[in-house]
Amino acid sequence: MKLSDISLQMRVSPLPSLSFVSRGTLSPYAWNPNDGLSFDQYALANDQGIGRITQVNFSTTFTLASKKSKEKIKKNQQEISEQWGGDYQYYAMNPHEIIDFEIPWKVNITHTWFLNRNTNVSTFQEERFTQNQNIVVSGDLSITERWKVTVNSSYDINEAKLTQTRLSLNRDMHCWQLAFYWTPIGGQQSFLVRFNATSALFQSAKLELRKPPEFL
């Protein structure tokens, strides 16, 4: 079973302020219908199609920003889609989260619905899938030409509680960027200082100082 799950992504933006993103993973291996466990044969060889969806989510994002800023977000999405890498793929799907000092301010409101296949053998027959929903409010504000403050806060609808809030302070240094990240709320409270190159060619050139999350 050397193949990883196959990742699927789709983004649709019918309006400059509105975008829909869907992600999913497909397992190519066969599975036992009684307990849901996969085994070392392909699904195609067991008349189970090309595989099965293990998880999927749907996100709807509404962005508040000036008309000029929305045009810049669209331009960023088109440019970053030409790059390869995990971070680039993420931001190609979520260009509203890119830190751009040419955008003076923006606010994003995102609702996400998650559906995951239940891997617990004891409860598989009763509950084949688990689901959850959350709302994320994020945004950034340029306090000077080269300093920007960002905030990202997540609310779990099922648990009815705030799950995580992250604040950051970013400094534009032309070819370099300095950032301070602080997560004061949630199960992954941490602190990070990052100094990295902004060029895609030198994306691995970075220096980090972090205090890891403390799990209680």
C-alpha positions, 0 to 999 in steps of 0.5 A: 500500500505504497500509494498515498491518497489522491488529493482533489481540489476545485475553486469557483469564483462567480463574483469578485467578493465570493468564492467556493472551494471544495477539497477531497481525498480519494483512497485507491485501495479496496476496503472491507464493507463490514468494518471499513478498513482498507487492505492491500488490493486496488479498489478496481480489482475488487469491483469497488470503482476507482476508490472511495472518498475518505474526506471532503470539505466545502468552503464559502468565502465572502471578502470585503475589500475595495474594488482595486483590492479585489482586482489585486487578489485576482491577479495574485491568484493567477500568478501563484497558480503558476508556481508549484508546491504545497503552500502555493497550491493552498494560496491558489485556492485561497488567494484572499489569505495572501499577505499583500502590502499593496492591499490596505485592508480586507476582511474575509468570512468563511464557512466550511463544512467537513465530512470525514469517513469514520475509521473507528471499527467499533462505530463504523456500522452505526456512523459511516461519516462524521461531520463538522462546521466552522466559521473563520473570520480573518483580515489584515490592515496596513498600519504603515506602508511596510507594517501590516497586522493580521488576525484569524479567528475560528469558531466551531459550530458543533461545539459552539466555541471559539477554537483558535485565534492567531494574530500576526505582525508583518514587516515588508523588507522588499526581498525579505519579510519579517513576521511575528505570529502569536496564537493565544487562544485554542489547543495550539497556543504558540509563538513564532518569529519568521524571517524569509525570502519573498522570492519563489526561487528562494522560498526555502531561505528562512530563519525561524524561532518558535515556541511550540504548542503546549498540549494540556 
